[in-house]
Amino acid sequence: MGKKLLFILDNIESYICRTLLAIFVCLLFLQILSRQFFSYSFSWNEELSVYLFVWFVFFGASYAAKLAAHNRVTFQYKMMPSYMRPILEFISDLVWIAFNCYFIYLCVDFIFNKMLPFNKSQTLGIHMKYFYMVLPIAFTLMTFRIIQVNYYKLILGIDVRDPDSKELDEIKELELDLDQPESKANNNKAK
């Protein structure tokens, strides 16, 4: 039971994103069907779909942090010694964590102290703080994932990279391996 719970918690963003995606796609499909076949539109449907999509995006950003798949500017590492890359990535992650912590503080302060009590969604009538809660939750998860990735990379020595970049590196290596026999054959023919 303990390992299964840890597995679920380690992949919580993935499960949340899948669920949110399924729900808002179904809601939008229902809206399309009701408009096309019954000439009727649910007033709450589109608004709820937008809020679910926003939650999907923020939890997706946290999931991308877990996979180390956020876009980074990395061309400058080619001009530096190779030992500098992990140091500079760690410093940039510290800046990212500091930004996230400050943003979490601002969000919590806004939601619980500055948001007016009558701020409600137009068609759903739900207080907006429930929709804004995604910000501190997602940024807290993202901060945790950044720390987790750095722990894996720097302490455990596990290569945590975006699965797409790993696949791209494997394709490049395969192409190099395929090119090398041809160049050796061409060199032998030239001799």
N, C-alpha and C positions, 0 to 999 in steps of 0.2 A: 504494500500500500504506500509506503514512504517513497519508494523509487518512482512509482507512477505519479504521485503528487508532485515530486520534484520535476519530473519530465513535463507535466502539464504546466507548471509554473515557469519552466525554462522556455516553453513555447507559447506562453499566454498571448503574446501579441499576434502570433500566427492564427490562433483559434479565434481571437476577437475580430481580426481582419476578415477572416473567412465568413464568420457569422454576419458581420455588418454588411459585407459585400452581397451575400445571399439575400439578406432582408431588403436592402435598398433596391437591388435589381428586381426583386419580386414586387415591391411596392410600385416601382416605375412601370413594370409590365402590367400590373393591375390598373394603373392609371391610363395607360395606352388602350387597353381593352375596353375600359369603361367609356372612354371618349369615343372610340371608333364604333362600338356596337350599341352603346346605350345613350350616346350623346350626353353623358353625365361626367362631371369631374368632381373628385373628392378634394375639398379645399385643404385638408390637412396633409394629404399624401405627399405633395411636392416639398412642402416645408420639412416634414420629417425625413424625407429622402436626402435633402440637402444637409441636415444636421448629422444624419448617419454617415454621409459621405465625408464630412469634415472630421468626424471621429475616426473613420477609416483611414484618412490621410495621416492624421497624427499618430495613430497606433502603427501605421505602416512605416512612418519615419523612425519610430522606436525599433521596429523589426529590422529595418535597414541598418540601424546602429549595431544591433546584435550580430548581423552578418558582416559588419565592417564594409557595408556597401554604399555608404554615403559618398557623393562625389567630392573629390579633393583635387586641389591643384598640386600636381606632383612633378611638373617638368623641371623645377629647380633642383630636384634631387639628382638629376643626371649631371649637373655641373659641380656637385659636391662629392667628397669621399663617401663611400658606401656606409661607413659607420655613423655618419651624421643623420641618415634617414630615420632610424628608430628614435633617436633623441629628439629630432624636430617634430616627428609625428606625436610623440608623447607630450611635448610642450604645447602643440596645437590642440591636443585632446584636453589638456588642463585648461586652456583658454575656453574651449567648448563647454567643459563642465562648469566653469565659473559663470559663463553666460547663461547656461541652463539653470543654475541655482538662483541667479538674480532674477531670471524670468519667472521661475516658480514662485519666488517671493512676491513679485509684482502681481502675478495672477491670483494668488491666494488673497493678497491685500485687496485687490479689486473685487473679487467675487464675494468675499465675506464682509468687507468694510465699506466699499464705495458704490457697489451696485444698489440701485434703488429698489425698494421692495415691490414696486408695481411694474418692473420690467418683466413682461411676459411675452412669449411668442405670439404672433398675431393670430394664427389659426388654431394652434394647439392649446393655448392658454396656460402653458407650463412656464414656471419661472425660468428665466434665462440662465440663472446660475447653474442649473443642472446641465445645460448644454455647454457652458463655458468650463465646466469641471474637467473636460478632456485636456485642457491645457496643462494644469499642474500634474495631472495623472500621467499623461504621455511624456512630458518632459522629465518627470521623476524616473519613469521607466527607461527613458533614453539615457539619462545620466547613469543609472545603474548598469545599462548595457555597455556604455563606453568604458566604465570601470572594469566590467567583466572582460571585455575584449582585451584591454591592456593587461589585465591579470593573466589571461591566457597567453598573450604574446610575450610579455616581459618576465613573468615568474615561471610559468609552466613550459614556455618555449613552443607552444602550439601555434602553428601558422593559421591565423584567422584572416581569411580573405573572402571577398565577394565571390560567390560560386561562379558568376559569369566571368570574372577576371581569371579564376583558376582554369576554367574551361578554355578561355582564350589563350592562356599560357601553354596549355597542353596541346592545342591546335598548332601554335607556333613551333613548339618543340617537335611535333610530328612532321611538320613541313620541313624543318631543318634536317630531321633524320632522313626524310625522303629525298631531299636535295643533295645530301652528302654522297650517296652512292653514285648519283649521276655525275657529280663533279669528279669523283674518283675515276669513274669509267672514262670520262672525257680526258682526264689527265693521262690515263694509260694509253688511250688511242693516240694522243699527241706524241707520246714517246715512241 
